[in-house]
């Protein structure tokens, strides 16, 4: 997907989220998705069955973004260990 500005839009996000949720339902998987407070991250929670979405508080991204790679690596390592 794309648009002229190369930005995520609400419509692109809804379409992507819905398609991913359908795929997860077919595979019997459940996912926790952490999202920042971007306006384009809008969705209908009644439609999404296999994705639990937690929105981060506003302005938190600027504080955690420098650590993204380390946090993601640690989380994956702990998840695989468990």
C-alpha positions in Angstrom: 0.0 0.0 0.0 1.1 3.6 -0.5 -0.1 7.1 -0.9 1.4 10.2 -2.4 3.1 11.2 0.8 4.3 7.8 1.8 2.4 8.1 5.1 0.2 5.6 6.8 -3.4 6.6 6.5 -6.4 5.4 8.5 -7.8 3.5 5.5 -4.5 1.7 4.8 -4.2 0.8 8.4 -7.8 -0.5 8.7 -7.3 -2.6 5.6 -4.0 -4.0 6.7 -5.2 -4.7 10.2 -8.4 -6.5 9.0 -6.4 -8.7 6.5 -3.9 -9.6 9.2 -6.7 -10.4 11.7 -8.3 -12.7 9.1 -5.0 -14.5 8.6 -4.5 -14.9 12.4 -8.0 -16.3 12.7 -7.3 -18.9 10.1 -4.1 -19.9 11.9 -5.7 -19.8 15.3 -3.2 -17.2 16.6 -3.6 -14.3 18.9 -1.3 -11.2 18.9 -0.7 -8.2 21.2 0.0 -5.1 19.1 1.5 -1.9 20.7 0.7 1.3 18.9 1.7 4.9 19.3 -0.9 7.6 19.5 -0.9 8.3 15.8 -4.3 9.5 14.4 -4.1 7.1 11.5 -4.1 4.1 13.9 -7.9 4.1 14.1 -9.9 0.8 13.9 -13.1 -0.8 14.9 -12.4 -3.0 18.0 -15.6 -5.0 17.4 -14.3 -6.3 14.1 -10.8 -7.3 15.3 -10.9 -10.7 17.0 -7.4 -12.0 17.3 -5.4 -8.8 17.9 -5.3 -7.1 21.2 -4.3 -3.5 20.7 -2.8 -1.4 23.4 -2.2 2.3 22.5 0.8 4.0 24.2 0.2 7.3 26.0 0.9 10.5 24.0 4.5 11.7 23.6 5.9 8.4 24.9 7.4 7.5 21.5 10.1 10.2 21.8 11.2 8.7 25.1 11.3 5.0 24.0 12.3 5.3 20.3 16.1 5.4 20.9 15.7 2.1 22.7 13.4 0.4 20.2 15.9 -2.1 18.8 17.1 -3.2 22.3 13.6 -3.5 23.7 12.4 -5.5 20.7 15.4 -7.8 20.8 14.9 -8.4 24.6 11.2 -9.0 24.3 11.8 -11.6 21.5 14.5 -13.3 23.4 12.4 -13.5 26.6 9.3 -14.6 24.6 11.3 -17.4 22.9 12.8 -18.5 26.2 9.4 -18.8 27.8 
